Amino acid sequence: MTARARILRPWSSVIAALTLSVLPAVTGAHHSRAEFSEDVIEIEGEIVEVAWRNPHPIITVKSADSAGTEKLWMVESWQSANTLDRKGVPEGNLFHVGDRVTVAGRESMRRPGLLLGTNAMLADGSEIVLRSQGEPYFGGPVVGGVDWSIDDSVAAAGAEPEGIFRVWSIVSRDVVPNELPLTHAAVEQAASFDELRDHPQWNCQPEGMPLVMDSFYPIEFTDHGDTISLRLERTDTTRTIHMRASASSENQVPSRLGYSVGHWEEDTLVVTTDNIDFPYFDDDGTPQTESLVIVERFTMDDDRTKLQSTATATDPATFTAPVTILTNWQWVPGEAIKPWNCAVSE
């Protein structure tokens, strides 16, 4: 039995080393969007509330139909607050209560009054692109940008990084094999997964390994001698990698992040993680068991501005063969980890 593996496609281009160019948008593949119609509709009305938070900001708009009947729409931005902040819409400061706005998006077929916003036109005719890798829809001048940008004052003040110990921004992710080699039991269990009910990110709950690494947000390595911390912007999570030669997961209590033991093979950081107590392998609800073992290898390229990681997962109860996740990262001078500030949609 097989299930389709989700793939985060590469950016259309990669920032050159030691430049302050803008970053291309990353495809947000973390939710299926299956509840939303493929048809794009437009609503126009007054902004009555702005809730700027992760995983997706909500802008509440009061509109009226041709008969004058009022309706409240919850417009959920396709992109996260952190992504929009990096594109020049910090804290949603282009949206103001009382302003008029026109929004294009896809209506939910499951939650009445919810619109997945792809584009918003402000009262002055300017446009904000809310969809990852989206294009202008209304034809007005785009504010906030489509691509990521970096504050050059922050970059200029930054020190030259030391090896792997810096912030890395994702470029691409792929899964091998393309079809997850699931056991029959895993296929049956995954079929009962309901994203809105079960996915921890929708409920602002902590995520575990390896799902927490399936992110298009920056990561940061910090050296503490006997340990290395791997800080993840997604869900404000920090992994601890134990570097002592005597470190072992034996007799450790299983946890959502598991127990990670690392060592160096020349310039490659090798990390083995087991004792994972978390139900999902990915955003699609693929199950996993405490037999799961993940071996990660992090290697920089020769100019030390790019990082490639491979994470090979084995779990006989879930997979009939190993699964490897290939991820490419880029050092972007001036980039920093932002607070996640998650809030559950009412």
C-alpha positions in Angstrom: 0.0 0.0 0.0 1.2 3.5 -0.8 0.2 7.1 0.0 1.2 10.2 -1.8 4.2 11.9 -0.2 3.9 15.7 0.2 6.6 17.7 -1.4 7.8 21.3 -0.7 8.8 22.5 -4.2 12.0 24.5 -4.6 12.0 28.3 -4.7 12.2 29.6 -8.3 15.6 31.0 -7.4 18.1 31.0 -4.5 19.6 34.1 -2.9 23.3 34.5 -3.7 25.7 34.2 -0.9 26.4 37.3 1.2 23.8 39.4 -0.5 20.7 41.2 0.7 18.5 40.3 -2.2 14.9 39.3 -1.6 14.0 35.7 -1.1 11.5 34.0 -3.4 8.3 32.9 -1.8 8.1 29.3 -0.4 5.2 27.1 -1.2 3.1 26.5 1.9 2.3 22.9 1.6 1.4 22.3 5.2 -2.4 22.0 4.9 -4.5 20.3 2.3 -7.0 23.2 1.8 -9.5 20.4 0.9 -12.3 22.1 2.8 -12.2 25.2 0.5 -13.9 25.5 -2.9 -11.7 25.8 -6.0 -13.9 28.8 -7.1 -12.6 32.2 -6.2 -15.2 34.8 -5.0 -14.9 38.4 -4.0 -16.3 40.1 -0.9 -16.2 43.8 -0.1 -16.9 45.4 3.2 -15.6 47.0 6.4 -12.9 45.6 8.6 -14.3 45.0 12.1 -11.4 43.0 13.6 -7.8 42.1 12.9 -6.3 39.1 14.7 -2.6 38.9 13.6 -1.3 35.6 14.7 0.0 32.2 13.5 -0.6 29.9 11.9 -2.9 32.1 9.9 -4.1 35.7 10.6 -7.8 36.3 10.6 -9.4 39.5 9.3 -13.1 39.9 10.0 -15.0 41.8 7.4 -18.7 43.0 7.6 -20.3 43.0 4.1 -23.8 43.4 2.8 -25.5 41.8 -0.2 -27.6 43.6 -2.8 -30.6 43.4 -0.5 -28.7 45.1 2.3 -28.4 41.9 4.4 -25.2 42.1 6.5 -22.8 39.1 6.9 -19.6 38.7 8.8 -16.8 36.9 7.0 -13.7 35.5 8.7 -10.9 35.9 6.1 -8.1 33.5 6.9 -4.8 34.6 5.2 -3.3 31.8 3.1 0.1 32.7 4.5 1.2 32.9 8.1 1.7 36.1 10.1 5.5 35.5 10.1 5.6 35.0 6.4 3.6 38.2 5.7 5.8 40.0 8.2 8.9 39.1 6.2 7.1 40.4 3.1 6.5 43.8 4.5 3.2 43.5 6.4 4.5 43.6 10.0 1.8 42.9 12.6 -0.9 43.4 9.9 -0.4 47.2 10.1 -1.8 47.7 6.6 -5.2 46.5 7.8 -7.1 48.9 10.0 -10.5 48.4 11.8 -13.1 50.7 10.0 -11.3 50.6 6.6 -13.0 49.3 3.5 -11.4 46.2 1.9 -12.1 43.9 -1.0 -10.9 40.3 -0.7 -10.6 37.5 -3.2 -10.6 34.0 -1.9 -12.0 30.5 -1.7 -15.1 29.8 0.5 -15.0 27.0 3.0 -17.4 24.1 2.3 -17.2 23.0 6.0 -17.2 26.2 8.1 -19.8 28.8 7.1 -18.6 32.4 6.8 -14.9 31.4 6.4 -12.9 32.6 3.4 -9.4 31.5 2.5 -8.0 34.8 1.4 -5.6 34.9 -1.6 -5.6 38.7 -2.3 -6.8 41.9 -0.6 -7.3 45.3 -2.1 -7.2 48.2 0.3 -9.3 51.4 0.1 -6.5 53.3 -1.7 -6.4 50.6 -4.5 -3.2 49.0 -3.3 -3.1 45.2 -3.1 -1.7 42.6 -0.7 -1.0 39.1 -1.9 -2.0 36.7 0.8 -1.3 33.5 -1.0 2.1 31.8 -1.1 3.7 32.2 -4.5 0.5 34.1 -5.5 0.2 36.7 -8.1 -1.6 40.1 -8.1 -5.4 39.7 -8.6 -6.9 43.1 -8.6 -4.3 44.9 -10.7 -3.4 47.5 -8.2 0.1 48.3 -7.0 1.3 45.6 -4.7 2.3 46.7 -1.2 4.1 44.4 1.3 5.8 42.6 -1.6 5.5 39.1 -3.0 9.0 38.1 -2.0 10.8 38.0 1.4 13.1 40.9 2.2 15.9 41.3 4.8 16.6 44.3 7.0 20.0 45.4 5.8 20.8 47.3 9.0 20.4 44.0 10.9 22.6 42.2 8.4 25.3 44.9 8.5 25.5 44.5 12.3 25.8 40.8 12.2 29.0 39.0 12.8 30.5 36.4 10.4 28.8 33.1 11.3 30.7 30.2 12.7 30.2 27.0 10.7 26.7 25.4 11.1 25.9 27.6 14.1 23.7 30.2 12.6 20.2 30.7 11.2 19.3 28.8 8.0 16.3 29.5 5.7 14.7 26.7 3.7 15.1 26.4 -0.1 13.5 23.1 -0.9 12.3 19.8 0.5 11.6 16.5 -1.2 10.6 13.0 0.0 12.1 9.7 -1.3 10.4 7.6 -2.4 7.7 9.8 -3.9 5.1 7.3 -2.7 5.3 6.6 1.0 5.6 2.7 1.4 2.9 2.3 4.0 1.9 -1.0 5.6 -1.7 -2.0 5.4 -2.3 -1.0 9.0 -0.8 2.4 8.5 -3.0 3.1 5.5 -6.1 2.2 7.5 -5.1 4.4 10.4 -4.2 7.4 8.2 -7.7 7.2 6.6 -9.3 8.3 9.9 -7.2 11.4 10.1 -9.3 14.6 10.2 -7.0 17.7 9.7 -9.2 20.3 11.4 -9.8 18.0 14.4 -6.5 16.2 14.7 -3.7 18.4 13.3 -1.9 19.9 16.3 -1.0 23.2 14.5 -4.7 24.1 14.0 -5.1 23.8 17.8 -1.8 25.5 18.7 -0.6 22.3 20.3 3.1 21.2 20.4 4.3 19.2 17.4 6.7 16.2 17.6 9.4 14.7 15.5 9.6 14.6 12.6 6.6 16.7 11.8 8.0 19.7 13.6 11.0 19.7 11.1 8.5 19.8 8.1 8.6 23.5 8.0 9.3 26.3 5.6 10.4 28.6 8.5 14.0 29.3 9.6 16.0 27.1 12.0 19.0 27.9 14.1 21.9 25.8 15.5 23.6 26.9 18.7 26.6 25.2 20.3 26.6 24.5 24.1 29.5 22.1 24.3 28.0 18.9 25.5 24.7 19.7 23.6 23.6 21.5 20.5 20.3 23.2 20.4 18.3 23.3 17.2 15.7 26.1 17.5 12.7 25.9 15.1 10.6 29.0 14.4 7.6 26.7 13.7 5.8 26.3 17.1 8.7 27.9 19.1 10.3 24.5 19.5 13.9 23.8 20.5 15.4 20.4 20.0 18.3 19.3 22.2 21.1 17.2 20.5 23.3 15.3 23.1 26.9 15.3 21.9 28.7 13.4 24.7 30.2 10.1 23.7 28.3 8.5 26.5 24.9 9.9 25.5 22.3 7.2 25.0 18.5 7.1 24.6 18.5 3.9 26.7 16.3 4.3 29.8 15.1 7.7 28.6 11.4 8.5 28.9 9.7 8.8 25.4 8.7 12.3 24.4 7.2 14.1 21.4 10.7 15.2 20.3 12.4 12.0 21.2 16.0 11.7 22.4 18.6 12.9 20.0 22.3 11.8 20.1 24.8 13.5 17.8 28.4 13.2 16.6 30.6 14.7 14.0 31.8 12.8 10.9 34.4 15.4 9.7 32.2 18.4 8.9 28.9 16.5 8.9 26.6 16.6 12.0 25.0 13.2 12.3 21.9 13.0 14.7 20.1 9.8 15.6 16.6 10.3 17.3 14.4 7.6 18.8 12.1 7.3 21.8 9.6 9.5 20.0 6.1 9.6 21.5 4.1 11.5 18.9 1.3 10.1 16.7 1.9 11.7 13.2 4.8 11.4 10.8 3.6 14.3 8.6 0.8 16.8 8.0 -1.4 14.2 6.3 -1.8 12.1 9.4 0.5 9.3 8.5 0.9 7.3 11.7 4.1 6.3 13.4 5.1 4.2 16.4 7.7 4.3 19.2 9.8 2.0 16.9 10.5 5.0 14.7 14.2 5.8 14.3 15.4 8.9 12.4 19.0 9.5 11.3 19.7 13.0 10.2 22.9 14.2 8.4 23.6 18.0 8.1 26.4 19.0 5.7 27.5 22.4 4.5 28.7 23.1 1.0 32.2 24.2 0.2 31.5 27.9 0.4 29.6 27.3 3.7 26.5 29.3 2.8 24.3 26.3 1.9 23.3 23.4 4.1 21.8 20.1 3.0 20.1 17.7 5.4 18.9 14.1 4.9 16.6 12.5 7.4 16.1 8.8 7.0 13.2 7.3 8.9 12.6 3.6 9.6 9.5 2.3 11.4 8.5 -1.3 10.5 5.0 -0.8 11.8 4.4 2.1 9.4 6.9 1.7 6.4 7.8 -1.3 4.4 11.1 0.5 3.4 13.0 3.5 4.7 11.8 7.0 3.9 14.3 9.8 3.4 13.5 13.5 3.5 16.0 15.7 1.6 16.1 19.4 2.6 18.2 22.3 1.3 18.9 25.4 3.4 20.5 28.7 2.6 22.3 31.2 4.9 20.6 34.6 4.6 22.6 37.4 6.3 20.3 39.2 8.7 17.6 36.6 9.0 16.4 35.8 12.5 14.0 33.5 14.3 10.7 35.2 14.9 8.2 34.4 17.8 5.5 32.0 16.7 2.6 33.5 18.8 0.0 30.9 17.8 -3.7 31.4 18.5 -6.6 29.2 17.9 -9.3 30.5 15.5 -12.6 31.0 17.3 
